[in-house]
Amino acid sequence: MRTFIVLCIIILISISPDTSTADTADADLDRESNGTTHNWVEYSTSFETIEVGTHEYSYWKNFIRHTRTCHISHVIKTVVYYCDEHDHTKVETELVETIHSGNHS
């Protein structure tokens, strides 16, 4: 039984994806086909608030159970980069904050 478990672990480790290829993929994005590198300059930055849903929560007040609806919003930051040498653009998007309308845990 132990040999079977050890064999399964060895197989799982050997077929796991190699993470070293991710570094070379990122490096390829900064290089043009002729070998020159991009000159990325931040072109614009924007913040956008998006309503993503609601959920119900309950709380106690004066020994009475109350229920309220909490509205959930996400604040999204979008940064646009521009390379003037190759006339290319690149966009990075990240979640900055999750906002709940009600104070609950």
For each residue, the residues with C-beta under 8 A, 3 or more apart:
1: 4 5
2: 5 6
3: 6 7
4: 1 7 8
5: 1 2 8 9
6: 2 3 9 10
7: 3 4 10 11
8: 4 5 11 12
9: 5 6 12 13
10: 6 7 13 14
11: 7 8 14 15
12: 8 9 15 16
13: 9 10 16
14: 10 11
15: 11 12
16: 12 13
17:
18: 21
19: 22
20: 23 24
21: 18 24 25
22: 19 25 26
23: 20 26 27
24: 20 21 27 28
25: 21 22 28 29
26: 22 23 29 30
27: 23 24 30 31
28: 24 25 31
29: 25 26 90
30: 26 27 37 38 40
31: 27 28 35 36 37 38
32: 35 36 37 38 86
33:
34:
35: 31 32
36: 31 32 85 86
37: 30 31 32
38: 30 31 32 83 85 86 88 90
39: 83 84 85
40: 30 81 82 83 90
41: 81 82 83 84
42: 45 79 80 81
43: 80 81 82 89
44: 79 80
45: 42 77 78 79 80
46: 77 78
47: 75 76 77 78 96
48: 75 76 78
49: 73 74 75 76 99
50: 73 74 76
51: 71 72 73
52: 72 73 74
53: 71 72
54: 69 70 71 72
55: 69 70 72
56: 67 68 69 70
57: 67 68 70 102 104
58: 65 66 67 68
59: 65 66 68 104
60: 63 64 65 66
61: 64 66
62:
63: 60
64: 60 61
65: 58 59 60
66: 58 59 60 61
67: 56 57 58
68: 56 57 58 59 102
69: 54 55 56 102
70: 54 55 56 57 100 101 102 104
71: 51 53 54 100 101
72: 51 52 53 54 55 98 99 100 101
73: 49 50 51 52 98 99 101
74: 49 50 52 95 97 98 99
75: 47 48 49 95 96 97 98 99
76: 47 48 49 50 93 94 95 96
77: 45 46 47 93 94 95 96
78: 45 46 47 48 91 92 93
79: 42 44 45 91 92 93
80: 42 43 44 45 89 90 91
81: 40 41 42 43 89 90 91 92
82: 40 41 43 88 89 90
83: 38 39 40 41 86 87 88 89 90
84: 39 41 87
85: 36 38 39
86: 32 36 38 83
87: 83 84
88: 38 82 83
89: 43 80 81 82 83
90: 29 38 40 80 81 82 83
91: 78 79 80 81
92: 78 79 81
93: 76 77 78 79
94: 76 77
95: 74 75 76 77 98
96: 47 75 76 77
97: 74 75
98: 72 73 74 75 95
99: 49 72 73 74 75
100: 70 71 72 103 104
101: 70 71 72 73
102: 57 68 69 70
103: 100
104: 57 59 70 100
105:
